[in-house]
Amino acid sequence: MTHSRRQESPVSTVPPTVPAVLVLEDGRIFRGTSYGAEGTALGEAVFATGMTGYQETITDPSYARQLVVQTAPHIGNTGVNAADAESRRIWVAGYIVRDAARRPSNWRSEQSLDEELRDQGVVGIEGVDTRAITRHLRERGAMRAGIFSGAGALSDDARLIEQVLEQPAMTGSRLAEEVSIDQAYVVEPAEHGWTGEPVATVAALDLGIKAMTPTHFARRGVRCVVLPATATFDDITAAGPDGVFMSNGPGDPATAEPQVEVLRRVLDARIPFFGICFGNQILGRALGFGTYKLPYGHRGINQPVLDRRTGTVEITSQNHGFAVDAPLDGPVQAPAGSYGRVEVSHISLNDDVVEGLACLDLPAFSVQYHPEAAAGPHDSAYLFDRFIELMLTEKRTGTTTPGTTAQEEN
Ligand SMILES: NC(=O)CC[C@H](N)C(=O)O
């Protein structure tokens, strides 16, 4: 009886499942079901440990060409909305979750994450053991991978591994120009509730900038002129900036030669500089240090960092796979140019990786993490204040004239 009633019922709460498979370049394979768009996604498999903020994560341009594994097991439960997007689109190349929420439940939700992934053509996989994937990546390192769903998932494993190996590795990939903008734009302080006159102007290079960064400047009264990644030194000075900012961004910092050259001219001209993440790596390179690939990177919103100058510990938001190779012990002369002394100002308390650089003879500093948060804790927002203070001090003491070098001024 019960059996026949069940057969007659037209209602089914279980959606039809489409097979999907995650294939890692070392041959490890995880089978699950399709999530978001159906198709093929290739990229570097990395894991992100944030328990919240999945929308900010997937719209962070630094994740371009990466397949992101969320270690939090339940994803999508608050849906997505226009206000929380950190850029104009989703940038993760593919998305890997354990258990996708079937129904979002939040008053701010405008659409389900599944629908948003579909709308933007982002291929994902769900129902895989994300803990096993994470442990694998932690032991073997971030690596090339592919998500294949629908008909593609039925292909021969060897053929799928071949496809995964055909893509370029993250090392050597230049991606900042791909995610940047074509046209400059300005974010005015008044747009974010500032009622007085602007206190300064920052020229911000968009190497993959997140919306929250200009917002932080604007809230503090700073005009933010956002420029494409290809901006020249002359484009920067044309904005009449009191300071220059370089954002986070995807790809290998070893490929950022044009931005390193631009930054050297900024430093030569003694224009105050602040960089975050990719911007920190570019400052490191401009000063003559190398960069290297971390085994599996730092991605999450609870990464402990020590500010070595104050002894304060910050809980930070991070997303980096590369790091600066600079000596931890004491200030050193910058190996390149005549930039004077530099010190490692911040280090990771998990693994001693360089998390910040400070020039002692120039108004320039940077951090490897994300003081703009979004998502993540706000511990590091003081860095925006520190940069504004630096710009205003340089302005007051008159040592900075954009477009001229320190020698020319003397
Ligand atoms: N968020 C970032 O700016 C990342 C910088 C660089 N692409 C890295 O992976 O290290």
The ligand as an ORCA input file, in Angstrom:
! r2SCAN-3c Opt
* xyz 0 1
  N      45.266     38.320     -3.599
  C      46.358     38.576     -4.279
  O      46.680     39.699     -4.592
  C      47.180     37.388     -4.719
  C      48.507     37.764     -5.296
  C      49.115     36.641     -6.135
  N      48.306     36.379     -7.272
  C      49.283     35.404     -5.265
  O      48.621     34.418     -5.500
  O      50.072     35.387     -4.357
*
